Amino acid sequence: MSFEMVEGVLNINATAIMTTAMAAVMLLIGYFVKSKVGALNKYCIPAPVVGGFLFMFISFAGHMSGTFAFNFDSLYQDPFMLAFFVTVGLGASYKLLVKGGILLIIYWLIAGVISVCQNAIGIAVGTAVGLEAPYALLSSAISMIGGHGAALGYGDDFVKLGFEQGKLVGAAAATFGLISAVLIGGPLGRRLIVKHDLHPDENDTFESDVDQINAASNEKLSGLDVMKNVTVILICMAVGTMVSGWIGKLIGMNFPTYVGAMFVAVIVRNLNEVFHFYNFSFSLVDGIGDVMLSLYLSIALMTLKLWELAGLIGGVMVVVMCQVLFMAFIAYFVVFRLLGKNYDAAVMCAGLCGHGLGATPSAIVNMTAVKDRYGMSRKAFMIVPIVGAFLVDVIYQPQTLAFIRFFVPGFEG
């Protein structure tokens, strides 16, 4: 970490290691504050959100006062996300994927339809308030489901077409979406659970099947066993990145690295069940995944710049507010019923708000906050990551490109 004065402002420059360390400390502070403030636990606000927000407001105070500024190196943020999705893939036994059955398909189609509705809302509301189509679409599925990566990518394309505020609007909308995702998901899930007096189904055979398939052996893991499990995670990350690159070239567009990594992990898990290459430990891999997810989201929130929301002016703010209200309404009144009006449905709705407004890690964090208070939903934790990380893109990407090509003349993406 280094310190320097630039135009009267103290710049605090954190290396990648220091950024990660600070994120870990803020994460622990988040857990501590949550344990002391009953309302945070009651309304299922995730610990990474609490810690991340505390630091976000410290940074905001420095920016507004013009006295200090933090400059972070988020080098490890993407690897943490990559590792997390690998652990998700390693937990996806074929036997469990089959168990997801019709509910997986229903949730996937719901998420896809919602992405279409988001773009339609963006165009409709944008037209009503006089907002140009590119900015309206950047405030829709691109930033809500696509997140910061898609928002900046498409924003750059729109800048080249003459829409100079494209990247600023995209970044601001994605930031607003991510914040909204982690603020409304947990409370919405809690509200559904409390209102309908829902509880985990103790008689659900899916639960026992999951435990049986992922059951640990009675043998204690050796140091070599631990090393093999960690090595497999790293190999899946590396190979998955290569696979995503190949797919991206094949389809002529960016393909998320974490998606390729997750599906490589799925293949490895199921091959290992047949050939027993190594002693797979679900509990170890699951624990690693929890740590990676928490650190990823803590860094993501800690490094957000609230002042970027200044880009949400006029019609853009109206559109993104409509997107958040739509997501809350559709999840609470419609999706919950379509998914079965049970405990699993409530937890999945919390997850839907996460990846429907922010990112798939946000969905997992939302569901984890609900799970920690009310109990596990194995179906939700299996289905939501698969749909949010990849399957929804099968619908979201083509229809978004169709909207852009129809409403934005000259777009060649």
N, C-alpha and C positions, 0 to 999 in steps of 0.2 A: 504494500500500500504506500502511495506517495501523496504528498500535499503540495499544491502550488497555487499562487495567487494569479488569477487571470481577470484583468479589468475590474479589480476590486472584489472579486468573488473567490472564496476559498474553494478550490476544486479538490475533492477527495477521490483519488483514483484507486480503485480496488482491482487487484489481479483476479484471474479466474478462481484461484484457490481461495483468496480472501472473500470473493463474492459468494462462493459456496459455503464457506464457514459462517459468514454473516447470515445467509439464508437458513442454515441449520440452527443458529442461535435464535433467530426470529421465529422459527418453527417451534422450538421448545418454549419460547415465551408465549406463543399462541396457545399451546397446550396448557400452560400455567394459567394464563388469563381466562381461558375457557373453563377451567376447573373452578375458578373463583367467582366467575360471573354466571349465575344460574341461567339467565336469559339466553346466553350464547349456546349453552348446552341444550336448553329446552327447545330452542328453535332450530337446532341442528346446523349451526354455523360451523363449518370446518375449521380446525386449528390452523392449517396453512393460510387460510383467509384472514384469520384474526391477526397472526403475526405479520403477514404480508401487508395488510392494510395499515397496521401501526407504523411500519417503516415507510410506506407510501406517503403517509401524511407528514412524516418527518421531512422527507424529500420535498414535498409540496411546500412546507413552511420555509425551507431554505430557498426554494425558487422564488416564492412570492416576496420574501424579504430581501432577496438579492445578496444574501450573506454567504451561503455555501451551496455546493452542488456535488452530488455523487456521480461518478462515472464508473459503471460496472462493466466487467468482462464476463459475459454470459456463455463462455465457451462450453461449459459442461451442461448447460440447460438441455440442449437437444440430445446429447448422449443419455441423460437421465430419462428423458421421455422415451427414447429408443429402447433402453433397458426395461422400462416399465412395460411397454407393449410386447416385448419378448416374453416377459413373465406371464402376461395374459395369454399369449399363444401357447406357452408350455403348460398352461392349466387347461387347455382346450382338448381334452381327449375326444376322439371320434365318438365314443360311446355317449359323451355328454352333449356333443353337437347334435346327435340324433335325438337326444332327449329334449333339446330345445324345440324341435318340431315346428308345429304350426304357429306357436307364439313368436318364434324368431322371425318367421315370414311376415306375420301381422305387424310386428314392431318395425321391421324394415320398411314395409310399405307405408306405414304411418309417418315415419321419419322422412321418407321420400316425398310424400304428398305435402308435408309441412314445408319442405324446402321450396316446392313450387308455389305454395301459398305465400311464403315470405317474399319471393320475387314479385308476385302479383300485387301484394300489398305495397311493396316499394314503388312499383310503377304507378299504381292507382293513387296512393297518397302523394307521391312526388309530383304527379301531374296536377293534382288538386292544389298543391301549394306552390306550383311553379318551379319545381326543382328539376334540373336537367337529368335525363335518363341515366347517364353514367354514375352520377352521384347517388341517385336513388337506388341503383343496383348495388353500388358499393356499400350501401346501408342495409342491404337485404341479405340473402343467403350467402353471398360471397364472404362477408365479414362475420355473419352470425354462425354459419356452419363451417365455412372455410377457414375462419380465424385470421390471425395476423399475416400468416404466410400468403394466403390467397388474396387478402385485402391489399397487401403491398404489391403483389405480383400483378393483379388486375389494375390496381391503381397506377402502376408504372406504365402499363399499356395505354390507359386512358390519358395520362400526361402526354404521351407521344402523339395522341390525337388532338391535343390542344386543350384538354381539361386540366389546367395547371394544379388544381387542388386535389387531384386524384389520390395521391399517396397520403396526404394529410387526412382527407376524409376517410379513407380506408382504415388507416391506423386508429383514428379516433373512434370510428364505429366499432371496430374489433375490440378496442379497449373497453368501450362502454358495454359491449356484449359480454365480454369475459367477466367484468365486475358484476353485471346483472345475473349472469349464470350462476355464480357461486353465492349470490345473496338471496335469490328466490327459490333455488332448487330444494335445499334442505327444508326451509319453512313450508314450502308447498307440499312436500312429501309428508311432513309431520302433520299438517292440517288434514290431509286426507286420512291418515292413520287414526288421528284422534276423533275426527268427525264420524267416521264409520266404525270406530272401535275395532280396528284391524290388528291381527297378530300373525306372526309366522305360522305357517301350517305345519304342525308337528307330525302330521300323518302323511305329509307329502313324500311320495316314494322318490321323487327327484332328489330331495335332500339326502336321503340315506344312500342313494346311488352315487351321488357326488362324493360323499364321505368314504364310501367303500372303494370307489375307483381311485381316489387320491389318498387313501389311507397310507400312513407311514408304516414301515415295517418296525418290528420291535427292536431291531438292531440299531445301536447308536451309530450315527454317521461318523466315519473316520475323517481325518484331515484330507485324505485323498478323495473321499466321496464329495466333500464340500468343494474341493478344487475342481472336480469334474463338473459339478453342477454350475459353478461360476464360469468355467471354461465354455460350457455349452451356451450359456447366455451371451458371452462375448462373441463366440463363433456365429451365432444366429444374428447378432447385431451387424457383424461384418458382412456375412453372406447376404443378409436381407437388404443391406444398403446397395450391394451390387445388383441384386435382383430388381430392386426398385429402379435403379438407373437403366437397366436393360428394358424394363417395361415402359419407362418414360420415353425412351428412344423409339420403341415400337409403336406407341400410340401418339407420338408427337407432342407430348405435353408433360409437365412435371407430375411425377407420381410420388406420393409421400414415402419417405424412407422407412418410417415406422410401420407402414402397412406391409411392405415387403418383409421386414424383420419379423413381424407378428406371424405371418403365414409360413415363413421358414420355420419358426418355432413350433407352429402347429404340426408341420410335417415331421420335425425331429421328435416331438413328443409321441406321436403315434407310431413312428418307426421304432422308437425305443420300447414301446409297449409290446411290439412283436419280437424284436431281436435282443432286447435287454443289453444295450451297449454299456449302460452305467446305472448306478443306483440313484434313480431320480427321486428327489425329495420335494414334494409339493409344498410342505410347510416352510422349507428353506427358501424356495423360489418365490413363494407368496410373500414371505417377509421381506425379501430383497425388493420385490415389486412395490410394496407399501412404502419403503424408504425412498425408492427412486421417484415415486409419484409425489410424495410429500415435498421432497427437495425441488423437484421440477416446478410444482405450483408455487412454492414459497419464493423461488427465484423469479418466476414469471410475474407474480404480484408485487414483489419487493422492487422490481426494476421498472414497473409501469410508471409512466409520467402522467399524472393527473392533468397537467396543464395542456396535454395534447387534446383533451376533450374540448378545448377551445375551438377545435375544428367542427364540433357539433353545433353549428349555428343555423338558425332559421329552419329551412325545410329539412335539413339533414337530421336535426334533433327531433323533429316531428316524426320522421320516418322510423328512426331507431326506437323511439318511445312506443310507437305503434307495434313494432316487432316484439318488444318485451311484453307488452300487454296481450298481444295475440298469443304468444307462447304460454303465458300463465293461464289464459282463458282456455285455450285448446287442451292443455295438459290436464287442467283441473276438471273441466266439465265434459270433455269428449274422450280424450285418450284413456283416462282412467277407466271409463266404462268399456271402451273397446278392448282393453286388456284383461277384463274380467272382474273389475271392482273388488279386488282382494289385496292382500298385503304386498304381493309381488308387483301388482300393478302400481301401487302407490310409490314403491321404491323406484320402479322403472320411470315413473313420471318425474321424479327428482333427477334421475339421470338424463332424461330427455331434455330438461331445461338446461342441463350442463352442456351437452354437446350440440344442442339446438341453438344456443346463444353464444357459446364460448368455444369449448374444445372437449375432446373425449376425456382427458385427465380431469377436467372440471366435473364431468359426469360421475366419474368414479369417486372423487372426493365428496360430492354431494351424497351419493349413495352410502359411502362409508360413514358419514356423519349421522345419517338416519339409522344405519345398521348398528352403530355403536350405542345408540340409545334404545332402539326397539327390537333389534334382532336381525339375523342374517336372512337375505333372500338370494339363494344360489342362482335362481333363474335370472334375476336382474343382473347379477354380477357376471354371468356368462353371456347373456344376450346383448346387453347395452354396449360393452366395449367392441364387440364384433361389428355391430351395426354402425356405431358412431365412428369407428376407426376406418372402416372401409366400405361396407355395403351401401351406406347412404350415398357415398360418392358415385355409385353406379347410376343413381337417379339425379343427384344434385348437380354433378358436373355437366352432363349433356343438356339438361333443361336450362341451366344458367347460361351456357354458351348460346343456346337458342334465343333466350331473352335478349342477350347482348347483341347478337347479330340482327335481331329484328328491330330493336330500339336504338341501337348506336351505329349509325351509318359509318362505313369505313373501317370497322373493326375486322382485323384479319387473324385474331388469335385462334 
